[in-house]
């Protein structure tokens, strides 16, 4: 069971950017995916989420094959992605952003709004504020809130710390840990390797579209030389 990705290849701009990658995460666990820039990590997330073409391999959620599903079907199956770059609907208010994220989903919108606002009190204080006028950290909270409106069993979080102050990163790391403790399975793509390994149960290292390491996060935590050597191949 769990979110299982087997021998997945993903296409972007006419080339294969993810090459036969396999990884998995179970409910209530965090798996981090590390690697240098351009390794294919973001494309992996977009492929699983149905935003890029999967040319080979499979993706299953608790035994359900979603390999050929469209993005809305993947969200309905319990997998939600937080893409890189604080992606929000800039012209809409915080509340309208969250309501838009729930559109077409078989979820209790009022219950999900309450959950997101409880998770991020900062957003509850800014319900009528235009999303584009908020700070980068607040927009990242809203981007995570977007995904949480789908009541996901599994969450794909891509570079949540990008461009944010350390205090905000620490706050978001705490949120991710809380979601894990509530039973959500999380795949965390992250450049802050120390933080990612500290949060994670398992770790994967991706270089040039291929997985170079699959094991316990503790194997890499505190071992920068091993991680460096993996990055260099």
For each residue, the residues with C-beta under 8 A, 3 or more apart:
1: 26 27 62 63
2: 24 25 26 27 29 62 154 185
3: 24 25 26 59 60 61 62 79 153 154 185 187
4: 24 58 59 60
5: 8 21 22 23 24 44 48 57 58 59
6: 22 57 58 59 60
7: 20 21 22 56 57 58
8: 5 18 20 21 22 44 47 48 54 56 57 58 59
9: 16 18 19 20 21 54 55 56 57
10: 16 17 18 40 43 44 46 47 52 53 54 55
11: 14 15 16 17 52 53 54 55
12: 15 17 43 46 52 53
13: 17
14: 11
15: 11 12
16: 9 10 11 19 55 209
17: 10 11 12 13 40 43 209
18: 8 9 10 21 40 43 44 47 209
19: 9 16 40 208 209 210
20: 7 8 9 56 57 210
21: 5 7 8 9 18 40 44 57 206 209 210 211
22: 5 6 7 8 57 211 214
23: 5 31 33 187 204 211 214
24: 2 3 4 5 31
25: 2 3 29 30 31 154 185 186 187 202
26: 1 2 3 29 185
27: 1 2 153 154 183 184 185
28: 180 181 183 184 185
29: 2 25 26 180 185 186 201 202
30: 25 176 177 180 185 186 187 188 199 200 201 202
31: 23 24 25 185 186 187 188 200 201 202 203 204
32: 187 188 189 190 196 197 199 200 202 203 204 217
33: 23 41 44 187 188 189 190 203 204 205 206
34: 190 193 196 197 203 204 205 206 220 227
35: 39 40 41 205 206 207 212 231
36: 39 207 231
37:
38:
39: 35 36 206 207 208 209
40: 10 17 18 19 21 35 43 44 206 208 209
41: 33 35 44 45 158 189 206
42: 45 46 83 84 158 159 189
43: 10 12 17 18 40 46 47 52 209
44: 5 8 10 18 21 33 40 41 47 48 189 206
45: 41 42 48 49 81 83 84 156 158 187 189
46: 10 12 42 43 49 51 52 81 83
47: 8 10 18 43 44 50 51 52 53 54
48: 5 8 44 45 59 74 79 81 156
49: 45 46 71 74 79 80 81 83 156
50: 47 66 69 70 71 73 74
51: 46 47 71 81 83
52: 10 11 12 43 46 47
53: 10 11 12 47
54: 8 9 10 11 47 57 59 67 68
55: 9 10 11 16
56: 7 8 9 20
57: 5 6 7 8 9 20 21 22 54 67
58: 4 5 6 7 8 65 67
59: 3 4 5 6 8 48 54 65 66 67
60: 3 4 6 63 64 65 66 67
61: 3 64 66 77 78 79 153 154
62: 1 2 3 78 153
63: 1 60
64: 60 61 77
65: 58 59 60 68
66: 50 59 60 61 69 73 74 77 79
67: 54 57 58 59 60
68: 54 65
69: 50 66 73 74 77
70: 50 73 74
71: 49 50 51 74 75
72: 75 76 104
73: 50 66 69 70 76 77
74: 48 49 50 66 69 70 71 77 79
75: 71 72 78 79 80 105 150 152
76: 72 73 105 106 150
77: 61 64 66 69 73 74
78: 61 62 75 150 151 152 153 154
79: 3 48 49 61 66 74 75 152 153 154 155 156
80: 49 75 146 147 148 150 152 154 155 156
81: 45 46 48 49 51 147 155 156 157 158
82: 143 144 146 147 155 156 157 158 160
83: 42 45 46 49 51 87 143 158
84: 42 45 158 159 162 189
85: 159 162
86: 136 139 140 142 143 162 163
87: 83 143 146
88: 97 131 132 139 142 143 146
89: 92 96 97 100 131
90: 130 131 132
91: 130 131 132
92: 89 96 97 100 130 131
93: 96 97 127 128 129 130 131
94: 97 98 123 126 127 128 129 131 134 142
95: 98 99 113 127 128
96: 89 92 93 99 100
97: 88 89 92 93 94 100 101 131 142 145 146
98: 94 95 101 102 112 113 116 123 142 145 146 149
99: 95 96 102 103 109 113
100: 89 92 96 97 103
101: 97 98 145 146 147 149 150
102: 98 99 105 107 109 112 113 149 150
103: 99 100
104: 72
105: 75 76 102 149 150 151
106: 76
107: 102 111 112 149 150 151
108: 111 112
109: 99 102 112 113 149
110: 113 114
111: 107 108 114 115
112: 98 102 107 108 109 115 116 148 149 151
113: 95 98 99 102 109 110 116 117 149
114: 110 111 117 118
115: 111 112 118 119 148
116: 98 112 113 119 120 123 145 148 149
117: 113 114 120 121 123 124
118: 114 115 121 124
119: 115 116 145 148 175 178
120: 116 117 123 124 141 142 144 145 175
121: 117 118 124 125
122: 125 126 138 141
123: 94 98 116 117 120 126 127 138 141 142 145
124: 117 118 120 121 127
125: 121 122
126: 94 122 123 129 134 138
127: 93 94 95 123 124
128: 93 94 95
129: 93 94 126 133 134
130: 90 91 92 93 133 134
131: 88 89 90 91 92 93 94 97 134 139 142
132: 88 90 91
133: 129 130
134: 94 126 129 130 131 138 139 142
135: 138 139
136: 86 139 140 163 164 168
137: 140 141 164 165 168 171 172
138: 122 123 126 134 135 141 142
139: 86 88 131 134 135 136 142 143
140: 86 136 137 143 144 160 164 168 172
141: 120 122 123 137 138 144 145 172
142: 86 88 94 97 98 120 123 131 134 138 139 145 146
143: 82 83 86 87 88 139 140 146 147
144: 82 120 140 141 147 148 157 160 172 175
145: 97 98 101 116 119 120 123 141 142 148 149
146: 80 82 87 88 97 98 101 142 143 149
147: 80 81 82 101 143 144 150 152 155
148: 80 112 115 116 119 144 145 151 152 155 179
149: 98 101 102 105 107 109 112 113 116 145 146
150: 75 76 78 80 101 102 105 107 147
151: 78 105 107 112 148
152: 75 78 79 80 147 148 155 184
153: 3 27 61 62 78 79 184 185
154: 2 3 25 27 61 78 79 80 184 185 186 187
155: 79 80 81 82 147 148 152 179 184 185 186 187
156: 45 48 49 79 80 81 82 186 187 189
157: 81 82 144 160 176 186 187 188 189 190
158: 41 42 45 81 82 83 84 189
159: 42 84 85 162 189 190 191
160: 82 140 144 157 164 169 172 176 188 190
161: 164 169 172 190 191 192 195
162: 84 85 86 159 191
163: 86 136
164: 136 137 140 160 161 168 169 172
165: 137 168 169
166: 169 170
167: 170 171
168: 136 137 140 164 165 171 172
169: 160 161 164 165 166 172 173 192 195
170: 166 167 173 174
171: 137 167 168 174 175
172: 137 140 141 144 160 161 164 168 169 175 176
173: 169 170 176 177 195 199
174: 170 171 177 178
175: 119 120 144 171 172 178 179
176: 30 157 160 172 173 179 180 186 188 199
177: 30 173 174 180 181 199
178: 119 174 175 181 182
179: 148 155 175 176 182 184 186
180: 28 29 30 176 177 183 184 185 186 199
181: 28 177 178
182: 178 179
183: 27 28 180
184: 27 28 152 153 154 155 179 180
185: 2 3 25 26 27 28 29 30 31 153 154 155 180
186: 25 29 30 31 154 155 156 157 176 179 180
187: 3 23 25 30 31 32 33 45 154 155 156 157
188: 30 31 32 33 157 160 176 196 199 200
189: 32 33 41 42 44 45 84 156 157 158 159
190: 32 33 34 157 159 160 161 193 195 196
191: 159 161 162
192: 161 169 195 196
193: 34 190 196 197 220 224 227
194: 197 198 221
195: 161 169 173 190 192 198 199
196: 32 34 188 190 192 193 199 200 203 217
197: 32 34 193 194 200 203 217 218 220 221
198: 194 195 217 221
199: 30 32 173 176 177 180 188 195 196
200: 30 31 32 188 196 197 203 217
201: 29 30 31 216 217
202: 25 29 30 31 32 214 215 216 217
203: 31 32 33 34 196 197 200 213 214 215 216 217 219 220
204: 23 31 32 33 34 211 213 214
205: 33 34 35 211 212 213 220 227 230 231
206: 21 33 34 35 39 40 41 44 209 210 211 212
207: 35 36 39 210 212 230 231 233
208: 19 39 40 233
209: 16 17 18 19 21 39 40 43 206
210: 19 20 21 206 207
211: 21 22 23 204 205 206 214
212: 35 205 206 207 230 233
213: 203 204 205 220 230
214: 22 23 202 203 204 211
215: 202 203 219 220
216: 201 202 203 219
217: 32 196 197 198 200 201 202 203 220 221
218: 197 221
219: 203 215 216 223 226
220: 34 193 197 203 205 213 215 217 223 226 227
221: 194 197 198 217 218
222:
223: 219 220 226 227
224: 193 227 228
225: 228 229
226: 219 220 223 229 230
227: 34 193 205 220 223 224 230 231
228: 224 225 231 232
229: 225 226 232
230: 205 207 212 213 226 227 233
231: 35 36 205 207 227 228
232: 228 229
233: 207 208 212 230
